[in-house]
Amino acid sequence: MSFGKNDGSFLGEPDLSSEAYLLAQTISSNIQKIAQNSAEIQKLLSYFGKPQDNIELRHQLQQKQQLVNHLAKETERNIKEFGLIKAPREQRHKKIMKDRLLADFSIALTSFQRIQREVAEKEKEFVARVRAGSRLSTSDTQRDEDLVTIENQNQFQDQFEDGITIDDLELIKERESAIKQLESDILDINEIFKDLGMMIHEQGDLVDSIEANVETAEVHVQQANQQLSTAADYQRKSRKKMCILAIILVILAVIVGIIIWVAVRK
């Protein structure tokens, strides 16, 4: 993964205007943050189902996911803005940099989305285990009604012989809310991927256009070279003919001169 460094190692080219340079730095920094937070989310995820697993850990994981989601949306906007900067003299350099930023952003998002789906699966497995352990109905309506009943009538808590508690219900409700948020975030990232695909496609069209122009120029150069070569051949042949004609004229002149000299002598 070739993320740009904070010192702007691949961004410090003098060919870019200050506006483009600063925006490219921001994009590169955001991509780094997405990658770093994704790695931290992956680490927190590894604690699921272990002694370290608790509500605080899951809240921390959720906060990091929201942060990355925000960074992804901001980075997408910045890349679009970067592409709109008018820079005729630095267009080629700007296009190369945009290609690199798009590639790095796509790699970071792919990794984050994979982790998102893994978190969602873990959350669903957790809810399923709690439900199975408490024989809780999968109906959201029924669950909410049970929660109200239990909260208002604590004396009925003893009827749940398999360990259903208000904490169980609250925990499940909280985790299902987190799952819905995760699914919404995954859809947001999917939309960003679609926009990225369009941007990459547009970049590809631009590259194809540039390559086509280069190929056309090469063809024209080749044709010009052929024409020059042909013209040179014609010129060489013309010079040869002129030399032969000059020799013939000289010979004729000599012969005529001899004839005239002989006639005069007679």
N, C-alpha and C positions, 0 to 999 in steps of 0.2 A: 504494500500500500504506500503510495507516494504522496502523502499529505505534505503540504507546504509547512515549513517550520515557522515558529514565531518570529525568527529573525529575518523572515522574508527571503530565504535562500534562493528560491526560484522566482520571487516577486520583485527583487531589487533591480530589475532591468531598467535602464534609463529610457528605453523605447516607449514606456507607458507614461501617460499623463498622471498628474498627482491624484486626480479623481479616480481614475481606473485603478491605479496602484493601491490606494487606500481601501477601495471596495474589494479588490482581490484579496488583500490582507484580512479583511473582515470575514470574507467567505472561507478562506483557508483556516482561520482561527475557529470558526463555527464547526467546520468539518472535523477538526481535531477534537473539539469538545464533544461532538456527537460520538466519535469513536471512543473517547475516554469514558464517557458516561455509559455507553453500551457495555464496555468491559466491566464497569462497576456493577451494572445491573446483572450481568452474567454471574458475577461473584456472589451477589446477594441471592440470586436464584439458587445457587448451589447449596444454600443453607436451608432451603425449604424441606420440611419434614425432619429436620435435625434439631438438637437442643437449642440452637441459636434462633430457631424460627419463632417469631413472636409478632405481635401487632405492630410494634415499633419498626421492625425490620421491613414488614410489608408496606407500611406507610412510606418509609424511606425509598423503597423500590418504586412505589407509585409516583412519588415526587420526581424521581430521576427520569421516569418514563415521560412525565408531563414536560419536564425541562427539554428532553431530547425532541419531543414532538414540536415544541415551540421553536427550538433551534432549526429543525428541519424546514418548517414553514418560512422562517425568517431567511434562511439560506436560499431557499427557492426564489423568494422575492429579490434577494440581492443578486443572484445569478441573472435573473431576467433584466434587472436594472443595469448590470454590467454589460449585457449584450446590447443595450440601447445607447450606450455611450458612443457619441460620434467621434471617431478617431481615424480619419482617412489615412494619415501618414503612418499610423501604428496598427492598421487593421489586421495585418498578417500576424503580428506578435500577439495582439489581443485575442485573435481567434485561437491561436495555439494555447494560450493560457486558459481560455474558456473551456476548450476541449479537456484540458487537464483537470480543471476544477469540476467539470461535469462528471468525469470518470471517477475522481476521488469521492465526490458526493454520492454517486450511485453505489460505490462499494460500501461506504459507511451506512447508507440507508438499508442496503441489502442485509448487512450484518444486524442492524438494529431491528429490522422487521422479523428476522429469524428468531431473535431473542424475544420479541413481543409475543410471537405465536407460542413459543415455549412457555413463557410466563402464563399465558391464557390457558394452555393445557394443564399446567400445574395447578392453577386456581380451580379449574373445573374438576380436576381429580380430587382436590381437597374438599370442595363442596359436596361432591358425590360421596366421599368417605363419611363426612359428618352426617349427611342425610341417611346413609345406610346404617350408621351406628345409632341414630336416633329414631329411625323409621319415620322420618318427617315426610309429609306429603310434598310432591314436586310442584303443587299448585301455588303460585305466588299469592293468590287471593286467600286461599286457605291458610297459608303460612302467616299472612298479616292478621287474619282473624284469630289464629291461635295465639299470636303475640299479644294482641289486645286482651284476649281472654286471660292469659297467664298474668299479664301485668295488673289487671284489675282484680283478679281472683287468685291470689297466691296459694290459696288452699288447694287449688286443683293441680299444683305442680307435682304433688305426690302421685298423681295418676299416671305420669310418664315413667313407667318402670324401667325403660331402657335408657334413661339418662338425658332426656330432653330438658334443657334449661333455657332460661331467658338468654343466657350468654350464648348458647348454641344458636338460637334464633337470630340474635343480633349479629353474631359472627357470620352466619350464612348470608344474611341480608347484606352485610358490608362487603363480603367477598363477591357476591353476585353483582353488586353495584360496581365493584372494581373490574369485573369481567366485562360488563357492558361498556365501561369507559375504555377498556383495552380494545374491544372490538371496534369501537368508534375511532380510536387512535389508529388502528390498523387500516381502516378504510381511508383515513386522512393520508396516511403514508402511501397507500395505493394510488390516490389521486396525484400525489406528488410524483410518483413513478411515471404516471401517464404524461404529466407535463414534462418530465425529464426526457421521456421517450420522444416527445414532439420536438423538444429543443435539440436533442441529439440528431434527430432526423433532419431538422433544418440545417444543423451544422454539416451533416453529411451532404445535403443538397448543395450547400455552399462549396464544400470541398470538391464535389463532383463538377460543379460549375467551373471552379478554378482549374481543376485538372483538365476539363474539356478545353478551356481557353489555352492552357499550356500546350495540350496536344495539337490544337489548331495552329498555334503559333509555330510549333515544331514542324508541322506539315508545310506551313507557308515558308519557313526557313529552308526546308528541304527542297521545296519547289523552286525557291529563289536560287538556291545553290545549283540546282539542275539547270535552270535557265542561264545562270552565269557561266556554268560549264559549257553549255551548248553555245552561248555567245562567244566564249573563248575559242571553241573549236572553229566556229564560223570565221572568227577573226584570224586564226592561224591559217585556215584554208584560203581565206581571202588574201592574206599576205603572200602565201605561197604562189597563188595564181598571179598576183601582181608582180612577183619576182620573175616568174616564168615569162609573163607577158613582156616585162622590161627586157629580159634577155633576148626574146624573140625580136623585139623592136630594135635592139642594139645590133643583132645579127643582120636584120633586114637593112638597117642603116649602113652597116659595113658593106654589105653586098651592093646596095645602091651606089654607095660611094665608090666602090671598086669599078662598077660598070661605068659610072660617069667619068672616072679617071682614065679608064681604058679608051672610052669614046673620045675624050679630049686629046689623048696622045695620038690617036689616028688622024 
